[in-house]
Amino acid sequence: MAAAKPRHDVDGDGRPDVLARDTSGRLFLYRGTGTSTASFAAREQVASGWNVYDMLVVPGDIDGDSKGDVLGRLPNGDMYLYASTGNAGTATFTARVKSGTGWNMYKNMI
């Protein structure tokens, strides 16, 4: 039986990663290293302009390609999917695709 792939593997290397957004809307990737002494590599900026979203959710692999995807919610409740390309740093995510409306009725999503 194959080992389960981590849900939050943005770059597709089999190790969990962390995404973080700063107050100016820049999105950073912290690649998982697979070691306990230095769990994550130095941050890499992978996008900007993400301050338009009032909530980001990283639910894992939505499209079945073994890479962690991101959902961004606008204040009006529109939700957009950004599929990970596995190409962190150059074109980390595909163009956004609207995945629904009315999501502003929720305070938290995990």
Backbone as XML, in Angstrom:
<?xml version="1.0"?>
<chain id="A" units="angstrom">
  <residue number="1" name="MET">
    <atom name="N" x="0.834" y="-1.175" z="0.000"/>
    <atom name="CA" x="0.000" y="0.000" z="0.000"/>
    <atom name="C" x="0.879" y="1.237" z="0.000"/>
  </residue>
  <residue number="2" name="ALA">
    <atom name="N" x="0.583" y="2.192" z="-0.887"/>
    <atom name="CA" x="1.360" y="3.426" z="-0.990"/>
    <atom name="C" x="1.071" y="4.338" z="0.194"/>
  </residue>
  <residue number="3" name="ALA">
    <atom name="N" x="2.088" y="5.106" z="0.573"/>
    <atom name="CA" x="1.915" y="6.066" z="1.667"/>
    <atom name="C" x="0.980" y="7.184" z="1.229"/>
  </residue>
  <residue number="4" name="ALA">
    <atom name="N" x="0.197" y="7.676" z="2.165"/>
    <atom name="CA" x="-0.720" y="8.783" z="1.868"/>
    <atom name="C" x="0.077" y="10.052" z="1.590"/>
  </residue>
  <residue number="5" name="LYS">
    <atom name="N" x="-0.378" y="10.824" z="0.626"/>
    <atom name="CA" x="0.276" y="12.090" z="0.303"/>
    <atom name="C" x="-0.221" y="13.164" z="1.256"/>
  </residue>
  <residue number="6" name="PRO">
    <atom name="N" x="0.656" y="14.093" z="1.656"/>
    <atom name="CA" x="0.217" y="15.158" z="2.559"/>
    <atom name="C" x="-0.801" y="16.063" z="1.875"/>
  </residue>
  <residue number="7" name="ARG">
    <atom name="N" x="-1.783" y="16.523" z="2.612"/>
    <atom name="CA" x="-2.851" y="17.366" z="2.068"/>
    <atom name="C" x="-2.357" y="18.736" z="1.640"/>
  </residue>
  <residue number="8" name="HIS">
    <atom name="N" x="-1.377" y="19.273" z="2.300"/>
    <atom name="CA" x="-0.947" y="20.647" z="2.041"/>
    <atom name="C" x="0.415" y="20.684" z="1.353"/>
  </residue>
  <residue number="9" name="ASP">
    <atom name="N" x="0.555" y="19.878" z="0.306"/>
    <atom name="CA" x="1.789" y="19.813" z="-0.466"/>
    <atom name="C" x="1.629" y="20.672" z="-1.714"/>
  </residue>
  <residue number="10" name="VAL">
    <atom name="N" x="1.982" y="21.942" z="-1.624"/>
    <atom name="CA" x="1.783" y="22.886" z="-2.726"/>
    <atom name="C" x="2.722" y="22.603" z="-3.887"/>
  </residue>
  <residue number="11" name="ASP">
    <atom name="N" x="3.970" y="22.214" z="-3.595"/>
    <atom name="CA" x="4.943" y="22.038" z="-4.669"/>
    <atom name="C" x="5.030" y="20.611" z="-5.210"/>
  </residue>
  <residue number="12" name="GLY">
    <atom name="N" x="4.238" y="19.689" z="-4.671"/>
    <atom name="CA" x="4.170" y="18.329" z="-5.219"/>
    <atom name="C" x="5.359" y="17.443" z="-4.926"/>
  </residue>
  <residue number="13" name="ASP">
    <atom name="N" x="6.146" y="17.778" z="-3.885"/>
    <atom name="CA" x="7.326" y="16.968" z="-3.578"/>
    <atom name="C" x="7.078" y="15.897" z="-2.522"/>
  </residue>
  <residue number="14" name="GLY">
    <atom name="N" x="5.842" y="15.769" z="-2.065"/>
    <atom name="CA" x="5.517" y="14.744" z="-1.077"/>
    <atom name="C" x="5.657" y="15.187" z="0.367"/>
  </residue>
  <residue number="15" name="ARG">
    <atom name="N" x="6.061" y="16.444" z="0.595"/>
    <atom name="CA" x="6.188" y="16.959" z="1.965"/>
    <atom name="C" x="5.217" y="18.118" z="2.166"/>
  </residue>
  <residue number="16" name="PRO">
    <atom name="N" x="4.605" y="18.215" z="3.348"/>
    <atom name="CA" x="3.655" y="19.310" z="3.595"/>
    <atom name="C" x="4.346" y="20.670" z="3.604"/>
  </residue>
  <residue number="17" name="ASP">
    <atom name="N" x="3.655" y="21.652" z="3.053"/>
    <atom name="CA" x="4.152" y="23.024" z="2.973"/>
    <atom name="C" x="3.215" y="23.951" z="3.742"/>
  </residue>
  <residue number="18" name="VAL">
    <atom name="N" x="3.670" y="25.189" z="3.943"/>
    <atom name="CA" x="2.850" y="26.213" z="4.589"/>
    <atom name="C" x="2.779" y="27.422" z="3.660"/>
  </residue>
  <residue number="19" name="LEU">
    <atom name="N" x="1.571" y="27.981" z="3.510"/>
    <atom name="CA" x="1.374" y="29.242" z="2.810"/>
    <atom name="C" x="1.025" y="30.297" z="3.842"/>
  </residue>
  <residue number="20" name="ALA">
    <atom name="N" x="1.564" y="31.507" z="3.664"/>
    <atom name="CA" x="1.281" y="32.609" z="4.587"/>
    <atom name="C" x="1.100" y="33.888" z="3.778"/>
  </residue>
  <residue number="21" name="ARG">
    <atom name="N" x="0.160" y="34.717" z="4.214"/>
    <atom name="CA" x="-0.095" y="35.995" z="3.551"/>
    <atom name="C" x="0.236" y="37.124" z="4.521"/>
  </residue>
  <residue number="22" name="ASP">
    <atom name="N" x="0.997" y="38.114" z="4.035"/>
    <atom name="CA" x="1.301" y="39.251" z="4.903"/>
    <atom name="C" x="0.237" y="40.331" z="4.728"/>
  </residue>
  <residue number="23" name="THR">
    <atom name="N" x="0.366" y="41.414" z="5.487"/>
    <atom name="CA" x="-0.670" y="42.448" z="5.503"/>
    <atom name="C" x="-0.774" y="43.215" z="4.188"/>
  </residue>
  <residue number="24" name="SER">
    <atom name="N" x="0.252" y="43.159" z="3.340"/>
    <atom name="CA" x="0.178" y="43.842" z="2.051"/>
    <atom name="C" x="-0.371" y="42.943" z="0.948"/>
  </residue>
  <residue number="25" name="GLY">
    <atom name="N" x="-0.697" y="41.690" z="1.284"/>
    <atom name="CA" x="-1.293" y="40.781" z="0.312"/>
    <atom name="C" x="-0.312" y="39.891" z="-0.414"/>
  </residue>
  <residue number="26" name="ARG">
    <atom name="N" x="0.955" y="39.896" z="0.001"/>
    <atom name="CA" x="1.931" y="38.995" z="-0.616"/>
    <atom name="C" x="1.759" y="37.600" z="-0.033"/>
  </residue>
  <residue number="27" name="LEU">
    <atom name="N" x="1.844" y="36.591" z="-0.908"/>
    <atom name="CA" x="1.689" y="35.200" z="-0.498"/>
    <atom name="C" x="3.064" y="34.542" z="-0.515"/>
  </residue>
  <residue number="28" name="PHE">
    <atom name="N" x="3.398" y="33.885" z="0.586"/>
    <atom name="CA" x="4.699" y="33.243" z="0.738"/>
    <atom name="C" x="4.527" y="31.742" z="0.920"/>
  </residue>
  <residue number="29" name="LEU">
    <atom name="N" x="5.456" y="30.997" z="0.354"/>
    <atom name="CA" x="5.503" y="29.549" z="0.506"/>
    <atom name="C" x="6.679" y="29.187" z="1.393"/>
  </residue>
  <residue number="30" name="TYR">
    <atom name="N" x="6.419" y="28.355" z="2.380"/>
    <atom name="CA" x="7.452" y="27.741" z="3.205"/>
    <atom name="C" x="7.438" y="26.258" z="2.843"/>
  </residue>
  <residue number="31" name="ARG">
    <atom name="N" x="8.427" y="25.809" z="2.086"/>
    <atom name="CA" x="8.481" y="24.419" z="1.654"/>
    <atom name="C" x="8.871" y="23.515" z="2.815"/>
  </residue>
  <residue number="32" name="GLY">
    <atom name="N" x="8.151" y="22.402" z="2.940"/>
    <atom name="CA" x="8.507" y="21.410" z="3.943"/>
    <atom name="C" x="9.812" y="20.729" z="3.585"/>
  </residue>
  <residue number="33" name="THR">
    <atom name="N" x="10.651" y="20.518" z="4.586"/>
    <atom name="CA" x="11.957" y="19.904" z="4.328"/>
    <atom name="C" x="11.980" y="18.410" z="4.646"/>
  </residue>
  <residue number="34" name="GLY">
    <atom name="N" x="11.038" y="17.964" z="5.471"/>
    <atom name="CA" x="11.041" y="16.561" z="5.863"/>
    <atom name="C" x="11.976" y="16.262" z="7.017"/>
  </residue>
  <residue number="35" name="THR">
    <atom name="N" x="12.552" y="17.288" z="7.645"/>
    <atom name="CA" x="13.420" y="17.080" z="8.794"/>
    <atom name="C" x="12.839" y="17.778" z="10.017"/>
  </residue>
  <residue number="36" name="SER">
    <atom name="N" x="13.091" y="17.215" z="11.173"/>
    <atom name="CA" x="12.530" y="17.792" z="12.394"/>
    <atom name="C" x="13.344" y="18.976" z="12.910"/>
  </residue>
  <residue number="37" name="THR">
    <atom name="N" x="14.590" y="19.075" z="12.532"/>
    <atom name="CA" x="15.427" y="20.162" z="13.042"/>
    <atom name="C" x="15.197" y="21.476" z="12.295"/>
  </residue>
  <residue number="38" name="ALA">
    <atom name="N" x="14.788" y="21.406" z="11.052"/>
    <atom name="CA" x="14.461" y="22.595" z="10.251"/>
    <atom name="C" x="13.276" y="22.210" z="9.375"/>
  </residue>
  <residue number="39" name="SER">
    <atom name="N" x="12.085" y="22.263" z="9.951"/>
    <atom name="CA" x="10.892" y="21.734" z="9.284"/>
    <atom name="C" x="10.555" y="22.421" z="7.968"/>
  </residue>
  <residue number="40" name="PHE">
    <atom name="N" x="10.883" y="23.716" z="7.853"/>
    <atom name="CA" x="10.530" y="24.464" z="6.653"/>
    <atom name="C" x="11.719" y="25.265" z="6.146"/>
  </residue>
  <residue number="41" name="ALA">
    <atom name="N" x="11.821" y="25.368" z="4.834"/>
    <atom name="CA" x="12.859" y="26.181" z="4.202"/>
    <atom name="C" x="12.493" y="27.654" z="4.343"/>
  </residue>
  <residue number="42" name="ALA">
    <atom name="N" x="13.425" y="28.522" z="3.987"/>
    <atom name="CA" x="13.164" y="29.966" z="4.023"/>
    <atom name="C" x="11.985" y="30.291" z="3.114"/>
  </residue>
  <residue number="43" name="ARG">
    <atom name="N" x="11.253" y="31.305" z="3.470"/>
    <atom name="CA" x="10.065" y="31.666" z="2.703"/>
    <atom name="C" x="10.431" y="32.152" z="1.304"/>
  </residue>
  <residue number="44" name="GLU">
    <atom name="N" x="9.510" y="31.883" z="0.367"/>
    <atom name="CA" x="9.629" y="32.347" z="-1.011"/>
    <atom name="C" x="8.339" y="33.066" z="-1.358"/>
  </residue>
  <residue number="45" name="GLN">
    <atom name="N" x="8.431" y="34.265" z="-1.890"/>
    <atom name="CA" x="7.211" y="34.942" z="-2.323"/>
    <atom name="C" x="6.742" y="34.287" z="-3.613"/>
  </residue>
  <residue number="46" name="VAL">
    <atom name="N" x="5.472" y="33.857" z="-3.628"/>
    <atom name="CA" x="4.931" y="33.168" z="-4.794"/>
    <atom name="C" x="3.813" y="33.949" z="-5.475"/>
  </residue>
  <residue number="47" name="ALA">
    <atom name="N" x="3.321" y="35.003" z="-4.840"/>
    <atom name="CA" x="2.240" y="35.789" z="-5.445"/>
    <atom name="C" x="2.077" y="37.094" z="-4.685"/>
  </residue>
  <residue number="48" name="SER">
    <atom name="N" x="1.319" y="38.003" z="-5.285"/>
    <atom name="CA" x="0.954" y="39.244" z="-4.618"/>
    <atom name="C" x="-0.482" y="39.581" z="-4.990"/>
  </residue>
  <residue number="49" name="GLY">
    <atom name="N" x="-1.043" y="40.558" z="-4.301"/>
    <atom name="CA" x="-2.418" y="40.966" z="-4.590"/>
    <atom name="C" x="-3.487" y="40.135" z="-3.905"/>
  </residue>
  <residue number="50" name="TRP">
    <atom name="N" x="-3.096" y="39.317" z="-2.961"/>
    <atom name="CA" x="-4.048" y="38.436" z="-2.290"/>
    <atom name="C" x="-4.796" y="39.145" z="-1.160"/>
  </residue>
  <residue number="51" name="ASN">
    <atom name="N" x="-4.548" y="40.446" z="-0.963"/>
    <atom name="CA" x="-5.267" y="41.192" z="0.069"/>
    <atom name="C" x="-6.696" y="41.507" z="-0.346"/>
  </residue>
  <residue number="52" name="VAL">
    <atom name="N" x="-7.094" y="41.173" z="-1.575"/>
    <atom name="CA" x="-8.497" y="41.363" z="-1.987"/>
    <atom name="C" x="-9.405" y="40.330" z="-1.316"/>
  </residue>
  <residue number="53" name="TYR">
    <atom name="N" x="-8.813" y="39.250" z="-0.820"/>
    <atom name="CA" x="-9.600" y="38.182" z="-0.199"/>
    <atom name="C" x="-9.711" y="38.402" z="1.300"/>
  </residue>
  <residue number="54" name="ASP">
    <atom name="N" x="-10.913" y="38.203" z="1.822"/>
    <atom name="CA" x="-11.082" y="38.320" z="3.272"/>
    <atom name="C" x="-10.830" y="36.988" z="3.975"/>
  </residue>
  <residue number="55" name="MET">
    <atom name="N" x="-10.708" y="35.912" z="3.189"/>
    <atom name="CA" x="-10.392" y="34.612" z="3.772"/>
    <atom name="C" x="-9.692" y="33.751" z="2.731"/>
  </residue>
  <residue number="56" name="LEU">
    <atom name="N" x="-8.662" y="33.028" z="3.172"/>
    <atom name="CA" x="-8.000" y="32.026" z="2.353"/>
    <atom name="C" x="-8.155" y="30.682" z="3.037"/>
  </residue>
  <residue number="57" name="VAL">
    <atom name="N" x="-8.384" y="29.652" z="2.240"/>
    <atom name="CA" x="-8.511" y="28.295" z="2.759"/>
    <atom name="C" x="-7.600" y="27.407" z="1.918"/>
  </residue>
  <residue number="58" name="VAL">
    <atom name="N" x="-6.829" y="26.562" z="2.585"/>
    <atom name="CA" x="-5.957" y="25.611" z="1.897"/>
    <atom name="C" x="-6.447" y="24.213" z="2.277"/>
  </residue>
  <residue number="59" name="PRO">
    <atom name="N" x="-7.472" y="23.737" z="1.558"/>
    <atom name="CA" x="-8.096" y="22.470" z="1.941"/>
    <atom name="C" x="-7.323" y="21.233" z="1.516"/>
  </residue>
  <residue number="60" name="GLY">
    <atom name="N" x="-6.305" y="21.401" z="0.708"/>
    <atom name="CA" x="-5.559" y="20.258" z="0.186"/>
    <atom name="C" x="-5.760" y="20.156" z="-1.314"/>
  </residue>
  <residue number="61" name="ASP">
    <atom name="N" x="-5.654" y="18.947" z="-1.821"/>
    <atom name="CA" x="-5.743" y="18.701" z="-3.258"/>
    <atom name="C" x="-7.209" y="18.600" z="-3.682"/>
  </residue>
  <residue number="62" name="ILE">
    <atom name="N" x="-7.710" y="19.617" z="-4.345"/>
    <atom name="CA" x="-9.100" y="19.619" z="-4.795"/>
    <atom name="C" x="-9.247" y="18.967" z="-6.162"/>
  </residue>
  <residue number="63" name="ASP">
    <atom name="N" x="-8.271" y="19.177" z="-7.044"/>
    <atom name="CA" x="-8.407" y="18.723" z="-8.428"/>
    <atom name="C" x="-7.766" y="17.367" z="-8.722"/>
  </residue>
  <residue number="64" name="GLY">
    <atom name="N" x="-7.257" y="16.668" z="-7.719"/>
    <atom name="CA" x="-6.771" y="15.301" z="-7.899"/>
    <atom name="C" x="-5.392" y="15.155" z="-8.509"/>
  </residue>
  <residue number="65" name="ASP">
    <atom name="N" x="-4.561" y="16.218" z="-8.488"/>
    <atom name="CA" x="-3.229" y="16.116" z="-9.076"/>
    <atom name="C" x="-2.119" y="15.961" z="-8.038"/>
  </residue>
  <residue number="66" name="SER">
    <atom name="N" x="-2.479" y="15.704" z="-6.801"/>
    <atom name="CA" x="-1.534" y="15.488" z="-5.689"/>
    <atom name="C" x="-0.799" y="16.747" z="-5.253"/>
  </residue>
  <residue number="67" name="LYS">
    <atom name="N" x="-1.333" y="17.926" z="-5.573"/>
    <atom name="CA" x="-0.746" y="19.183" z="-5.123"/>
    <atom name="C" x="-1.825" y="19.996" z="-4.412"/>
  </residue>
  <residue number="68" name="GLY">
    <atom name="N" x="-1.433" y="20.671" z="-3.321"/>
    <atom name="CA" x="-2.379" y="21.427" z="-2.510"/>
    <atom name="C" x="-2.856" y="22.689" z="-3.208"/>
  </residue>
  <residue number="69" name="ASP">
    <atom name="N" x="-4.146" y="22.897" z="-3.254"/>
    <atom name="CA" x="-4.767" y="24.038" z="-3.909"/>
    <atom name="C" x="-5.228" y="25.057" z="-2.875"/>
  </residue>
  <residue number="70" name="VAL">
    <atom name="N" x="-5.620" y="26.250" z="-3.343"/>
    <atom name="CA" x="-6.027" y="27.335" z="-2.458"/>
    <atom name="C" x="-7.377" y="27.879" z="-2.906"/>
  </residue>
  <residue number="71" name="LEU">
    <atom name="N" x="-8.210" y="28.210" z="-1.922"/>
    <atom name="CA" x="-9.469" y="28.894" z="-2.171"/>
    <atom name="C" x="-9.381" y="30.282" z="-1.569"/>
  </residue>
  <residue number="72" name="GLY">
    <atom name="N" x="-9.828" y="31.277" z="-2.320"/>
    <atom name="CA" x="-9.868" y="32.652" z="-1.838"/>
    <atom name="C" x="-11.298" y="33.159" z="-1.874"/>
  </residue>
  <residue number="73" name="ARG">
    <atom name="N" x="-11.749" y="33.768" z="-0.763"/>
    <atom name="CA" x="-13.107" y="34.303" z="-0.690"/>
    <atom name="C" x="-13.077" y="35.820" z="-0.691"/>
  </residue>
  <residue number="74" name="LEU">
    <atom name="N" x="-13.847" y="36.415" z="-1.603"/>
    <atom name="CA" x="-14.017" y="37.865" z="-1.628"/>
    <atom name="C" x="-15.049" y="38.279" z="-0.583"/>
  </residue>
  <residue number="75" name="PRO">
    <atom name="N" x="-15.008" y="39.510" z="-0.110"/>
    <atom name="CA" x="-15.985" y="39.959" z="0.886"/>
    <atom name="C" x="-17.442" y="39.794" z="0.440"/>
  </residue>
  <residue number="76" name="ASN">
    <atom name="N" x="-17.715" y="39.807" z="-0.862"/>
    <atom name="CA" x="-19.092" y="39.635" z="-1.340"/>
    <atom name="C" x="-19.550" y="38.177" z="-1.348"/>
  </residue>
  <residue number="77" name="GLY">
    <atom name="N" x="-18.654" y="37.244" z="-0.962"/>
    <atom name="CA" x="-19.011" y="35.832" z="-0.868"/>
    <atom name="C" x="-18.600" y="34.986" z="-2.053"/>
  </residue>
  <residue number="78" name="ASP">
    <atom name="N" x="-18.042" y="35.593" z="-3.104"/>
    <atom name="CA" x="-17.569" y="34.810" z="-4.245"/>
    <atom name="C" x="-16.312" y="34.049" z="-3.834"/>
  </residue>
  <residue number="79" name="MET">
    <atom name="N" x="-16.259" y="32.756" z="-4.204"/>
    <atom name="CA" x="-15.118" y="31.896" z="-3.883"/>
    <atom name="C" x="-14.395" y="31.536" z="-5.171"/>
  </residue>
  <residue number="80" name="TYR">
    <atom name="N" x="-13.050" y="31.608" z="-5.122"/>
    <atom name="CA" x="-12.231" y="31.288" z="-6.283"/>
    <atom name="C" x="-11.224" y="30.196" z="-5.940"/>
  </residue>
  <residue number="81" name="LEU">
    <atom name="N" x="-11.053" y="29.275" z="-6.871"/>
    <atom name="CA" x="-10.081" y="28.196" z="-6.739"/>
    <atom name="C" x="-8.818" y="28.562" z="-7.500"/>
  </residue>
  <residue number="82" name="TYR">
    <atom name="N" x="-7.694" y="28.388" z="-6.836"/>
    <atom name="CA" x="-6.381" y="28.492" z="-7.460"/>
    <atom name="C" x="-5.751" y="27.105" z="-7.351"/>
  </residue>
  <residue number="83" name="ALA">
    <atom name="N" x="-5.628" y="26.411" z="-8.471"/>
    <atom name="CA" x="-5.022" y="25.080" z="-8.473"/>
    <atom name="C" x="-3.501" y="25.232" z="-8.492"/>
  </residue>
  <residue number="84" name="SER">
    <atom name="N" x="-2.827" y="24.447" z="-7.691"/>
    <atom name="CA" x="-1.369" y="24.487" z="-7.657"/>
    <atom name="C" x="-0.804" y="23.841" z="-8.919"/>
  </residue>
  <residue number="85" name="THR">
    <atom name="N" x="0.243" y="24.460" z="-9.453"/>
    <atom name="CA" x="0.917" y="23.905" z="-10.630"/>
    <atom name="C" x="2.080" y="22.996" z="-10.237"/>
  </residue>
  <residue number="86" name="GLY">
    <atom name="N" x="2.510" y="23.078" z="-8.972"/>
    <atom name="CA" x="3.697" y="22.350" z="-8.542"/>
    <atom name="C" x="4.973" y="23.076" z="-8.940"/>
  </residue>
  <residue number="87" name="ASN">
    <atom name="N" x="4.841" y="24.251" z="-9.516"/>
    <atom name="CA" x="5.944" y="25.064" z="-10.001"/>
    <atom name="C" x="6.123" y="26.273" z="-9.097"/>
  </residue>
  <residue number="88" name="ALA">
    <atom name="N" x="6.363" y="26.060" z="-7.854"/>
    <atom name="CA" x="6.436" y="27.164" z="-6.893"/>
    <atom name="C" x="7.506" y="28.160" z="-7.281"/>
  </residue>
  <residue number="89" name="GLY">
    <atom name="N" x="7.116" y="29.433" z="-7.231"/>
    <atom name="CA" x="8.065" y="30.495" z="-7.500"/>
    <atom name="C" x="7.898" y="31.132" z="-8.860"/>
  </residue>
  <residue number="90" name="THR">
    <atom name="N" x="7.509" y="30.380" z="-9.878"/>
    <atom name="CA" x="7.359" y="30.970" z="-11.210"/>
    <atom name="C" x="5.885" y="31.145" z="-11.562"/>
  </residue>
  <residue number="91" name="ALA">
    <atom name="N" x="5.149" y="30.076" z="-11.552"/>
    <atom name="CA" x="3.705" y="30.128" z="-11.803"/>
    <atom name="C" x="3.079" y="29.144" z="-10.827"/>
  </residue>
  <residue number="92" name="THR">
    <atom name="N" x="3.036" y="29.532" z="-9.567"/>
    <atom name="CA" x="2.641" y="28.620" z="-8.498"/>
    <atom name="C" x="1.215" y="28.118" z="-8.647"/>
  </residue>
  <residue number="93" name="PHE">
    <atom name="N" x="0.315" y="28.991" z="-9.112"/>
    <atom name="CA" x="-1.089" y="28.617" z="-9.243"/>
    <atom name="C" x="-1.608" y="28.936" z="-10.636"/>
  </residue>
  <residue number="94" name="THR">
    <atom name="N" x="-2.608" y="28.190" z="-11.056"/>
    <atom name="CA" x="-3.287" y="28.492" z="-12.311"/>
    <atom name="C" x="-4.139" y="29.742" z="-12.115"/>
  </residue>
  <residue number="95" name="ALA">
    <atom name="N" x="-4.665" y="30.279" z="-13.210"/>
    <atom name="CA" x="-5.591" y="31.404" z="-13.105"/>
    <atom name="C" x="-6.789" y="30.977" z="-12.264"/>
  </residue>
  <residue number="96" name="ARG">
    <atom name="N" x="-7.338" y="31.905" z="-11.538"/>
    <atom name="CA" x="-8.446" y="31.584" z="-10.648"/>
    <atom name="C" x="-9.687" y="31.173" z="-11.436"/>
  </residue>
  <residue number="97" name="VAL">
    <atom name="N" x="-10.454" y="30.281" z="-10.804"/>
    <atom name="CA" x="-11.719" y="29.810" z="-11.369"/>
    <atom name="C" x="-12.788" y="30.015" z="-10.300"/>
  </residue>
  <residue number="98" name="LYS">
    <atom name="N" x="-13.858" y="30.693" z="-10.664"/>
    <atom name="CA" x="-14.929" y="30.922" z="-9.695"/>
    <atom name="C" x="-15.579" y="29.597" z="-9.339"/>
  </residue>
  <residue number="99" name="SER">
    <atom name="N" x="-15.651" y="29.321" z="-8.028"/>
    <atom name="CA" x="-16.218" y="28.057" z="-7.591"/>
    <atom name="C" x="-17.506" y="28.181" z="-6.824"/>
  </residue>
  <residue number="100" name="GLY">
    <atom name="N" x="-18.028" y="29.374" z="-6.690"/>
    <atom name="CA" x="-19.320" y="29.505" z="-6.023"/>
    <atom name="C" x="-19.537" y="30.899" z="-5.474"/>
  </residue>
  <residue number="101" name="THR">
    <atom name="N" x="-20.747" y="31.103" z="-4.985"/>
    <atom name="CA" x="-21.133" y="32.376" z="-4.385"/>
    <atom name="C" x="-21.792" y="32.095" z="-3.037"/>
  </residue>
  <residue number="102" name="GLY">
    <atom name="N" x="-21.995" y="33.127" z="-2.254"/>
    <atom name="CA" x="-22.684" y="32.983" z="-0.976"/>
    <atom name="C" x="-21.827" y="32.482" z="0.170"/>
  </residue>
  <residue number="103" name="TRP">
    <atom name="N" x="-20.526" y="32.401" z="-0.029"/>
    <atom name="CA" x="-19.640" y="31.871" z="1.012"/>
    <atom name="C" x="-19.399" y="32.860" z="2.148"/>
  </residue>
  <residue number="104" name="ASN">
    <atom name="N" x="-19.880" y="34.095" z="2.018"/>
    <atom name="CA" x="-19.690" y="35.065" z="3.093"/>
    <atom name="C" x="-20.633" y="34.827" z="4.264"/>
  </residue>
  <residue number="105" name="MET">
    <atom name="N" x="-21.500" y="33.834" z="4.170"/>
    <atom name="CA" x="-22.352" y="33.497" z="5.312"/>
    <atom name="C" x="-21.576" y="32.752" z="6.397"/>
  </residue>
  <residue number="106" name="TYR">
    <atom name="N" x="-20.343" y="32.328" z="6.077"/>
    <atom name="CA" x="-19.527" y="31.593" z="7.042"/>
    <atom name="C" x="-18.471" y="32.484" z="7.664"/>
  </residue>
  <residue number="107" name="LYS">
    <atom name="N" x="-18.295" y="32.365" z="8.965"/>
    <atom name="CA" x="-17.265" y="33.130" z="9.672"/>
    <atom name="C" x="-15.898" y="32.464" z="9.512"/>
  </residue>
  <residue number="108" name="ASN">
    <atom name="N" x="-15.867" y="31.144" z="9.610"/>
    <atom name="CA" x="-14.617" y="30.387" z="9.535"/>
    <atom name="C" x="-14.777" y="29.200" z="8.608"/>
  </residue>
  <residue number="109" name="MET">
    <atom name="N" x="-13.709" y="28.874" z="7.926"/>
    <atom name="CA" x="-13.634" y="27.651" z="7.120"/>
    <atom name="C" x="-12.264" y="27.041" z="7.349"/>
  </residue>
  <residue number="110" name="ILE">
    <atom name="N" x="-12.217" y="25.743" z="7.558"/>
    <atom name="CA" x="-10.933" y="25.078" z="7.781"/>
    <atom name="C" x="-10.799" y="23.871" z="6.882"/>
  </residue>
</chain>
